[in-house]
Amino acid sequence: MKVLIEVWTVVGEPCGRYLAAIMEDTVDRLVRFGELTQTRDRLTPEVRAELLAMSPATIDRYLAPTKAARYPDAKSATRPGATLRGELSVRRAMDDMEQRPGFFEIDLVAHCGHSLKGEHAWTLTATDVFTGWTQNVAIKNRAHRWVVAAIDLVADTVPYPMAGLDCDNGGEFINHQLVAWCAQRAIFMTRARPYQHKTTRMWSRRTPTWCAAARSATGMTPPPSWT
């Protein structure tokens, strides 16, 4: 086990399928160049034969406890927003992908390792679903003011108008500050259905004049299920 763990670690922690395919060449090279520093004395001919005979499934099974210890399950930083939920209607969206630039998927990533305790940096990522244009903005925390400021920066620096935003159900996005910002800029705002993949979105009916202003500013007419 210890020899397998060191071999797996030295070559970059690949999955069992890849490690099994390169095991013989890898072990030979590690021995030749003296890379096995901790388990050199354990690599007997019998142990080497066992390593070469291991199937991908066996490698993954033996390494599972080590992987679990090194990489605990990541913590989810998304906290569902408690406001505006009743003012949003559901529509199926991914059947008809947007065919022009300006509609962005946005998400907030926490650079916190495996604990959300204390202060840490966050990155707001905005990706245009049509062109793939992506921008990242670092912020100090997920307070509404910083999130809105980051999205405002993205909107002011992309080379074409922002027409819509699609976000998850986190309170950092589903809040009055961002909704007001979108209304002021006549930007469509949608969100994913809770606890599901982003194959459904929601359209805000909060202000009918917002819909009219968005149509006027972007030249786009939302599907009937959005209005």
N, C-alpha and C positions, 0 to 999 in steps of 0.2 A: 504493500500500500504506500509506504513512504517513498519508494522509488517511483512509483506511478505518479504520485502527487508532485514530486520534484520535476519529472519529465514534463508533465502537463503544464506546470507553472513556467518553466524555462522557455517553452515554445509558444507561450502566449495564451494558454488556457483555451484550446480549441474544444469543440464538441467531440464526443466519442467517435463519430463517423470519420472525421478528419484525422484525428489522432491515430486511429487504427490503421488508416491508409499510409501514414508516414512513420509509423512506429519504428520499423527496422532501421531505416535510414537515419532517423532522428537519434535513436539510442547510440548508433555507431558514431555519429558526429559528436554527440555530447561526451562520449567516452574519449574519443580521439583528441578533442580540444580541452579536456579537463573541466567541462562545465558542470558536472555533477559534483558539487562540493559537499553537500550534506549527506548524500547516500552512496558515495563512491564505494565504500566497503560492503554495502548491501547488495550491489549488483553482481551477484554470482551467475554462473551459466544457467542454473535452474531458474533464477528470478528473470533473467533475460528471456529465456524460453517462454515463461509464463506471460511476460509482457507482449511478446510477438504473437502469442496464441489468443490473446483477448479479443473478443468481439466488440463492436461499438457499444452494444447494449450493456455488456459487462463493464466496460470502461466507465460509462455514464453512471451505472449503479454504484460502483466503487467510489466514484468521485462525488456523488450526491451529497454526503455529509460535509465534505470540504467546501463545496460550492455554497451550500446553505449557510455555513459559518462565515464565509467571506462576503457573501452577497445576500444579506437578509432582504426580505420583501420590502420593496420601496413603499414609502408612506404617501398616501394620496393627499394632495394639498387642496383639493376642490371641496369647498363647503357650499352646499346649495343655497342660493339666494332665497330669502323669505318674502321678498316683495315682488310685485308686478306679475306673479305667477298667474293670477286669475285674468290678467289682461292680455294674455298671449294665446294665440290659437295655433293648432298643429297643422302642418301640411307635409306631404311626402315630397322630398326635394331632389334626391340624387337621381331620379329617373330622367330628369331634364337638367343636365349640367349647364351652368351659365356659359354662354357663347361669346362673351366679350369681357375685356379686362375691367377690373374695378371691384369685384366681389372677393372679400378676404376672409379666410378662416383665421381666427385668433385664438391663442392659448397662452397660458401663463405657466412657466416652468420654475420650480423651486430648486435652487442649488444648495441643498441642505444635507446631502448624503442620506443617511437612513434615519434621521431625526429632524422633526420640525421645530425643535426647541431653540430658543434664542433668535438672534438676528442673522440673516443670511441674504444673499443677493437673489433676485428673481429676474427672469428674462421673459419679456413679452414677445412672442413670435407671431408675425402676420404674414400669411401666404396667399397670394392671389390664386384662386382655384383654376383660372383659365390659362394664365401665362406661367405660373410657378414662381413669379417674382416673390422673394421672401426678404423681410426685414426683421431684425432683432433689436430690441431696445432693453437695456438693463435698467432695473428700478430697485429701490431700496427695500420695499415691501409691497404688499398687495392692497394698500389703502386705495380707495376709489380715486383720490386725486392724482396719485402717481400712475394708475392704470389709464385714466382718461388722458393725462398728459402724454403718456407714451403713445397711445393711439393717435392723438392729435399730431405728434411728431411724425408718425408714419404717414398720416394723411397729407401732411404738408411737404413731404420729401419724395413720395412716389411720383413717377413721371406722368401720371394720368389721374383723373379724379377718382376718389374712392366712392363707389356706389352702394356698397353693402358690407355688412359684417355678420359673420356667423360664429357663435361662441358656444361654450359649454354652459352648464347651469350654475357655475360658481357665482357666489355673491359679489366677487370682484368685477363681474360683467353685468349681472342682472341687478342693476341698481338705478336709482333716479338720476344720478349724475351722468352716467353713460347714455341712458335713454334721452336725457335732455340734450346732450352733446350731439347725438345722432339726429334728433329732431331739428336742432339748429342748423345742421349741415345738410338736411334732407337726405340722410343715408338710411337705406333699408337695414333693419337689424333683425336677425333671426337667431334661434338657439336650438340646440339638439334636444330631443326628447330625453327626459331623465332616465339614467341607467341603461341607455341604449347607445349603439354606435351612431355616428352623425349621419344617418340615412333619413332622418326626419328633422325638420326645422320648424320654427314658430315665427309668426309674423305679428308684430305688435299692432293692436287696434287702439292704442291709447289715445291717439288724436287723429281723427279723419283728415284734418288739414295737413298732417304730416305726410300721409300717403299721397295726397295731391301735390304737395311740394316736392316730394321725392320723384314722382313721375315727371314733373316739370323740369327739375334740375338734372335728372339723369337720362331722360328720354326713354325710360324703361317702364313697361307696364307689368305689374306683378300678376301672377296667375290668379284666376278667380277665387281659388281657395285662400288666397292671402288677404283679400279685401273684405 
